[in-house]
């Protein structure tokens, strides 16, 4: 992109040393008017982008991460506002079914395409995936929007949906499909902004604020918080897991944070998915005062739990994005990923601490890469890390005191 957008969203990897917190952005994020984007667009067939009669929209984002999906919500919201009467189908994974409960006003149906080789996580199921694409094609979409990645693999899948019009990102050396409205893929900048910039090209202008799941979907999580023992200092949620162990700050660090919070009359719960039971059990073994909620919450339940927290401490994972969506103050540790792309945009409410940062560790910045084996990667606490995280925790507790009793 040729705009100055990247200066509005801090690219902190080049400016921060490990253990330093991310400063606030210099200005409130604003998106360009659609008219300013014309020079970035690859020309297409005259008249093919008549947008007056859009009744069926397909949105491709077949990524497994909760955070990946939450970051797409602002773009989905912008599409809904631009096309309020259109049906919107998410072309994604079965694991994203929670989106139907969380955001029913933006997503009308899920059409799973699990099994596509290279694009989706294993196992591969070519016959099943092709059947799913053929069924999607029968819906005769008026518009397909590729929110999946840089287009190197996903643009082919988008064209297989058979939509009348396609809106896609593409790399400079990989032209968009014939007849598609192609937008150059921004290699840097925030993920939420990148997706919003794409849909602006069909007049879907929106803001970058993440949005929580609807209130009704959070009910079980809120009830779970209400059932916990009360503490004078409020509730802290610790999430020591992440989809890949290389992004996990050690359980010993989370246990030390938990101990510090408990000493200040703050109740502490630990959350995680079923696959993260090991790291949560390690945390609870080190600090028995922590309440173990691992495996007891769906995505929407988790949003309800986070909404009742005075503070959330997590790794760079989906919970960090959910905390931003429900506006729960947080401290987020980053190990090896690009905070300029994935850190919460509100750097006052969400305090980011870089720990041993090395850019580019997330496989496949533009398209989904191979899913690596979920093995524990030995890593101890490095010098200064605990002090940096505890300092961020203390700052957040000062900035966000508990509500009056």
Rosetta blueprint (number, residue, H / E / L):
1 X L
2 X L
3 X L
4 X L
5 X H
6 X H
7 X H
8 X H
9 X L
10 X L
11 X L
12 X H
13 X H
14 X H
15 X L
16 X L
17 X L
18 X L
19 X L
20 X L
21 X E
22 X L
23 X L
24 X L
25 X L
26 X L
27 X L
28 X L
29 X L
30 X L
31 X L
32 X L
33 X L
34 X H
35 X H
36 X H
37 X H
38 X H
39 X H
40 X H
41 X E
42 X E
43 X L
44 X L
45 X L
46 X L
47 X L
48 X L
49 X L
50 X L
51 X L
52 X L
53 X L
54 X L
55 X L
56 X E
57 X E
58 X E
59 X E
60 X E
61 X L
62 X L
63 X L
64 X L
65 X L
66 X H
67 X H
68 X H
69 X H
70 X H
71 X L
72 X L
73 X H
74 X H
75 X H
76 X H
77 X H
78 X H
79 X H
80 X H
81 X H
82 X H
83 X L
84 X L
85 X L
86 X L
87 X E
88 X E
89 X E
90 X E
91 X E
92 X E
93 X L
94 X H
95 X H
96 X H
97 X L
98 X H
99 X H
100 X H
101 X H
102 X H
103 X L
104 X L
105 X L
106 X L
107 X L
108 X L
109 X E
110 X E
111 X E
112 X E
113 X L
114 X L
115 X L
116 X L
117 X L
118 X L
119 X L
120 X L
121 X L
122 X L
123 X L
124 X L
125 X L
126 X H
127 X H
128 X H
129 X H
130 X H
131 X H
132 X H
133 X H
134 X H
135 X H
136 X H
137 X H
138 X L
139 X L
140 X L
141 X L
142 X L
143 X E
144 X E
145 X E
146 X E
147 X L
148 X L
149 X L
150 X L
151 X L
152 X L
153 X L
154 X H
155 X H
156 X H
157 X H
158 X H
159 X H
160 X H
161 X L
162 X L
163 X L
164 X L
165 X E
166 X E
167 X E
168 X E
169 X E
170 X E
171 X L
172 X L
173 X L
174 X L
175 X L
176 X L
177 X L
178 X L
179 X L
180 X L
181 X E
182 X E
183 X E
184 X E
185 X L
186 X L
187 X L
188 X L
189 X L
190 X L
191 X H
192 X H
193 X H
194 X H
195 X H
196 X H
197 X H
198 X H
199 X H
200 X H
201 X H
202 X H
203 X L
204 X L
205 X L
206 X L
207 X L
208 X L
209 X L
210 X L
211 X L
212 X L
213 X L
214 X L
215 X H
216 X H
217 X H
218 X H
219 X H
220 X H
221 X H
222 X H
223 X H
224 X H
225 X H
226 X H
227 X L
228 X L
229 X L
230 X L
231 X L
232 X L
233 X L
234 X L
235 X E
236 X E
237 X E
238 X E
239 X E
240 X L
241 X L
242 X L
243 X L
244 X L
245 X H
246 X H
247 X H
248 X L
249 X L
250 X L
251 X H
252 X H
253 X H
254 X H
255 X H
256 X H
257 X H
258 X H
259 X H
260 X H
261 X H
262 X H
263 X L
264 X L
265 X L
266 X L
267 X E
268 X E
269 X E
270 X E
271 X L
272 X L
273 X L
274 X H
275 X H
276 X H
277 X H
278 X H
279 X H
280 X H
281 X H
282 X H
283 X H
284 X H
285 X H
286 X H
287 X L
288 X L
289 X L
290 X L
291 X E
292 X E
293 X L
294 X L
295 X L
296 X L
297 X L
298 X L
299 X H
300 X H
301 X H
302 X H
303 X H
304 X H
305 X H
306 X H
307 X H
308 X L
309 X L
310 X L
311 X E
312 X E
313 X E
314 X E
315 X E
316 X L
317 X L
318 X H
319 X H
320 X H
321 X H
322 X H
323 X H
324 X H
325 X H
326 X H
327 X L
328 X L
329 X L
330 X E
331 X E
332 X E
333 X E
334 X E
335 X L
336 X L
337 X L
338 X L
339 X H
340 X H
341 X H
342 X H
343 X L
344 X L
345 X L
346 X L
347 X L
348 X L
349 X L
350 X E
351 X E
352 X E
353 X E
354 X E
355 X L
356 X L
357 X L
358 X L
359 X L
360 X L
361 X L
362 X L
363 X L
364 X L
365 X L
366 X L
367 X L
368 X L
369 X L
370 X L
371 X L
372 X L
373 X L
374 X L
375 X L
376 X L
377 X L
378 X L
379 X L
380 X L
381 X L
382 X L
383 X L
384 X L
385 X H
386 X H
387 X H
388 X H
389 X H
390 X H
391 X H
392 X H
393 X H
394 X H
395 X H
396 X H
397 X H
398 X H
399 X H
400 X L
401 X L
402 X L
403 X L
404 X L
405 X L
